[in-house]
Amino acid sequence: MNSWKNGRKILLGITGGIAAYKIPSLVRLIGKSECECEIIMTGSAKNFVAPMTLETLSGHKVRDDDSFDGTIPHIKLSHWADVLVIAPCTANTLAKIAHGIADNLLTSAVIAAPQKCPVLIFPAMNEDMYDNPATQDNMKTLASRGVRVVQPSEGALACGVSGRGRMPEPHEILHEVFRALCVHDMAGRRVLVTAGPTHEYIDPVRYISNPSTGKMGVSMARSAWYRGAEVKLIAGPVEVDSYGLDVVRVKSAEEMFSAVRENLSWADYVVKAAAVGDFRAKDFTPRKIKREGRDVITLELVQNPDIAAEVGRLKREGQVLVGFAAETDNVNENARAKLKRKNLDYILANDVTGKNTGFASDTNTLRLIPRNPDEPEQIFSGLKEDIAFEIWSRLIAG
Ligand SMILES: Cc1cc2nc3c(=O)[nH]c(=O)nc-3n(C[C@H](O)[C@H](O)[C@H](O)COP(=O)(O)O)c2cc1C
């Protein structure tokens, strides 16, 4: 499956802030995402990161005030771009673009950018520079003109103090760029996603679980966020890149059950991608079970609450419920039966025995089975982050 990101054009402006040292990593990530990237550096930025590094990583000549190839570069580049990003954006460049000053190639490209080209800036500076009323006013001015000003976070700053002014990490910048590249066709829709495994503790140091990494669910949450939806992610105990997402952390199936119930009526779409443990130990042993004196241990298990069935039972008018069926045999038949049994609108059948599918893999193959027999079934295959985007296109076309 071709990725929606393929060939999208990013014009990246780099200014003279210390956070520029992170930009080669961003350029590398952009390259991996199959987007195209052209770079403009201010003269000052070249004191912080070498153009040769960026040229090697982007595969393109870096532009600066001395670049002249017989064309008008600020017009050519800003009209080429699908998005114009400035990271890091110094207090100086922020002030210039807020006042329409165009005294170098980057600020000229900003003023020449057509209305349809989103402009995204990442101010990064010392906290006093950031708090300065001039900087605050400049950010407000730009935001009021539709520029997306991504606020810096708090943390250790290069000047040796801790405070607000840190540029987001490269992968976080890329999430914002992808969000700016997407049409926000899910704006106003509320999406609840569950992801990851659950841990069903037997004693304080052991649990029953499964190999789910949450990648499919997080991709569903992330794609909906790119498309402008309000997203809540209920995540089991896995590492989750939660940037921009409202994440509720849970461990056990029972905790996931209560988190889902609490948020259910809020959601327009409920996507149940978590691999929830069906069983838990009947009795939790509060102290570590010792091996000494025991050759065999018999563990009695009881059923956990069936979250998907409960969601199906409580479904309100207009709500769309989407389940996943991780199966090892009779995949499609089992998935169809689960769809009906749990009163879902769609189910994504997932053969977890396949090569490059299912748990922990970056790729997946899923069959979307709708409840409505007039809607066709559809197979999605590719990177989880790409198929999540395509699944949403299908779901919102409804
Ligand atoms: C070591 C050093 C670090 C700097 N870091 C920052 C910074 O993080 N943010 C910022 O707004 N300015 C910073 N500056 C100041 C800018 O480099 C200066 O305002 C410069 O004129 C910016 O030019 P430009 O906006 O054209 O890139 C720093 C200056 C120096 C010498």
The ligand as a Gaussian input file, in Angstrom:
#p B3LYP/6-31G(d) Opt

LIG

0 1
 C       25.445000      30.188000      21.512000
 C       24.177000      30.879000      21.113000
 C       22.977000      30.239000      21.293000
 C       21.786000      30.848000      20.933000
 N       20.603000      30.194000      21.104000
 C       19.462000      30.794000      20.785000
 C       18.228000      30.124000      20.968000
 O       18.177000      28.974000      21.414000
 N       17.089000      30.778000      20.639000
 C       17.083000      32.041000      20.141000
 O       15.998000      32.578000      19.898000
 N       18.254000      32.693000      19.932000
 C       19.426000      32.117000      20.232000
 N       20.610000      32.771000      20.013000
 C       20.581000      34.102000      19.413000
 C       20.461000      34.007000      17.896000
 O       21.495000      33.213000      17.370000
 C       20.497000      35.411000      17.305000
 O       19.352000      36.139000      17.689000
 C       20.605000      35.396000      15.799000
 O       20.620000      36.705000      15.317000
 C       19.431000      34.647000      15.182000
 O       19.478000      34.773000      13.785000
 P       18.382000      34.070000      12.856000
 O       17.061000      34.277000      13.500000
 O       18.506000      34.783000      11.537000
 O       18.793000      32.636000      12.728000
 C       21.806000      32.171000      20.373000
 C       23.037000      32.799000      20.191000
 C       24.200000      32.169000      20.549000
 C       25.514000      32.878000      20.318000

